[in-house]
Amino acid sequence: MRFFYRHRVALSALGVVLLVLFAFGTCFFALSRTASGASRPVVVLDAGHGGIDAGVTGALTGVRESDLNLAVVRILQEKFEGAGFETVLTRRSEAGLYGTTAPGHKKRDMAKRAEIIQKASPVLVLSIHMNAFSSSARRGAQAFYRLGLSSSKELACALQSALNAMPECVKKTSPVAGDYFILNCCDCPSAIVECGFLSNPADEELLVTHEYREKLASAILAGALTYLSSAT
């Protein structure tokens, strides 16, 4: 019993050390930027859609993509700020950014997001969305990057690796390149994270729970920190 107890104490102590090292690692990038008194590095968190633009809706519950996007972004805000970053949210409420609902509201909404991103001068941009597909069999989180921008691809690869490592991931996937306005509006590292398919019942059941959104946000943070640590 004494032998077992001593080893259990040693393992517990090792666990504490590892947790401390992990916590230090997550804050290292931000601390290195602020050590000389400079302002904290900025991360822009973009909750896709909003207002009359609900995005896709859940096949089972009817949940609005725009609401889930904002819920994930709010968790990410807390996690990034806890790691020493300043966060800028393009959308802070259920409302869209288009002003009035007159024709052209989508274009105005996207232009406002671009304005916020460019003004923030961020170290990276993360745009959060939910996916949907004609076949309900498709599921899982996937990262998208700006075609032709290496920093965007590297960020998306780091994010995808973290998402693939989640216990809930049933099929590992690769990030996808594309021509997306939100990624093209600035030259800083940026990526879209489609957190899952609301057209898939299993994904929807996960995404409507706060517990899973917490896990998802932790994976996104881990991927972003992996990218930032390798980019410095």
Secondary structure, DSSP 8 states (H G I E B T S, - for coil): -HHHHHHHHHHHHHHHHHHHHHHHHHHHHHHHHHTTS----EEEEEE--BTTB---B-TTT--BHHHHHHHHHHHHHHHHHHTT-EEEES--SSS-SSSS-STTHHHHHHHHHHHHHHHH--SEEEEEEEE--SSTT----EEEEETT-HHHHHHHHHHHHHHHTSTT-SS----EEE--HHHHS-SS-EEEEEEEETTSHHHHHHHTSHHHHHHHHHHHHHHHHHHHHHH-
